[in-house]
């Protein structure tokens, strides 16, 4: 949808989302909905995927579901909102919704948990126990907006619309004058902004807009200008517009994925940013300035490569997925920086990108 336009009343699903629903309904009609059947898109596309990837995904999804708390959340590092949103996104990426599929009850519990954390000011999270609450807020907007696009219960849809409308308003108020965001609202920490939380907010806002929630176009445009203000001569993005330093591949990949979400494929800075990412990230290694954030980096760089089309995506995907599968533990999870639920959710989101069940990641 072009910038500055909102979806007409009553229309909340983009054509790509409707296509995903049609695929899902077809799978339900043909022999029932197992985890493996919901994971596929079509016999043709399914044939292109290595069976060991599907086995790894199935084991990973089952581990995620098994480790959900009775309250509906997951946590790692003290970030229940962020981890619940990421885990929920991984489950939705398999094809399940709040009413259909093997992970329906887990997604519903995750939704209920995050809605229970909605504060009067629109923040999803708990600022008393989370000193980086904008991450959880942004990831929660993204997850709940993907659920909204598929939700068919009118009462639940209304609840989600009301919650996301408040959440968008909070995010816009939390935006710094520079156009970026910090770890907390600019009201709570003036004169601070940085790239990774900015990315989280923008992708969450775009998910909301795509689901029919009104998002001020000015907030998105300011964020895009913020990203460009962080750009270095080599095409990479630095940590912050206020604290310029060397380019960071992780933030550059995340920024580029977010610009694609915003429809900025042809902006003049995008080609050089893409060239920088390919130079630094194509080999899947932990390079300089990675700061141990491999999974964060490739969560976004995989989105970038997927948008390049099948010719570039397929060989990169094969290499990426084979690496991920080779690192899976015996119980179906993955381990690494922050904690197993974070790493497992990131890996599952990456490995299900081209299943096309998540509207925000579709081409």
NORWO-V769399 format. One record per backbone hydrogen bond with DSSP energy under -1.0 kcal/mol. CO is the residue of the C=O (numbers start at 0). NH is the residue of the N-H. Records with the same first field share a line. If there is no record, write none. Layout:
CO: NH / NH
This chain:
1: 4
7: 10
13: 17
14: 18
15: 19
16: 20
17: 21
18: 22
19: 23
20: 24
21: 25
22: 26
23: 27
24: 28
25: 29
28: 30
33: 37
34: 38
41: 45
42: 46
44: 47
45: 48
49: 52 / 53
50: 54
51: 55
52: 56
53: 57
54: 58
55: 59
56: 60
57: 61
58: 62
59: 63
60: 64
61: 65
62: 66
64: 67
68: 71
72: 68
78: 82
79: 83
80: 84
81: 85
82: 86
83: 87
84: 88
85: 89
86: 90
87: 91
88: 92
90: 93
91: 94
99: 96
100: 103
102: 106
103: 107
104: 108
105: 109
106: 110
107: 111
108: 112
109: 113
110: 114
111: 115
114: 117
116: 124
118: 121
122: 118
125: 128
131: 134
132: 136
133: 137
134: 138
135: 139
136: 140
137: 141
138: 142
139: 143
140: 144
141: 145
142: 146
143: 147
144: 148
146: 149 / 150
152: 156
153: 157
154: 158
155: 159
156: 160
157: 161
158: 162
159: 163
160: 164
161: 165
162: 166
163: 167
164: 168
165: 169
166: 170
167: 171
168: 172
169: 173
173: 185
175: 178
179: 175
180: 193
182: 133
184: 188
193: 197
194: 198
195: 199
196: 200
197: 201
198: 202
199: 203
200: 204
201: 205
202: 206
203: 207
204: 208
205: 209
206: 210
207: 212
208: 211
215: 219
216: 220
217: 221
218: 222
219: 223
220: 224
221: 225
222: 226
223: 227
224: 228
225: 229
227: 230
229: 237
231: 234
235: 231
236: 247
238: 194
247: 251
248: 252
249: 253
250: 254
251: 255
252: 256
253: 257
254: 258
255: 259
256: 260
257: 261
258: 263
259: 262
262: 264
266: 269
268: 272
269: 273
270: 274
271: 275
272: 276
273: 277
274: 278
275: 279
276: 280
277: 281
280: 283
284: 286
286: 289
289: 292
292: 296
293: 297
294: 298
295: 299
296: 300
297: 301
299: 303
300: 304
301: 305
302: 306
304: 307
305: 308
308: 312
309: 313
311: 315
312: 316
313: 317
314: 318
315: 319
316: 320
317: 321
318: 322
319: 323
320: 324
321: 325
323: 326
324: 327
328: 331
332: 328
336: 338
338: 342
339: 343
340: 344
341: 345
342: 346
343: 347
344: 348
345: 349
346: 350
349: 352
351: 354
352: 355
357: 360
358: 361
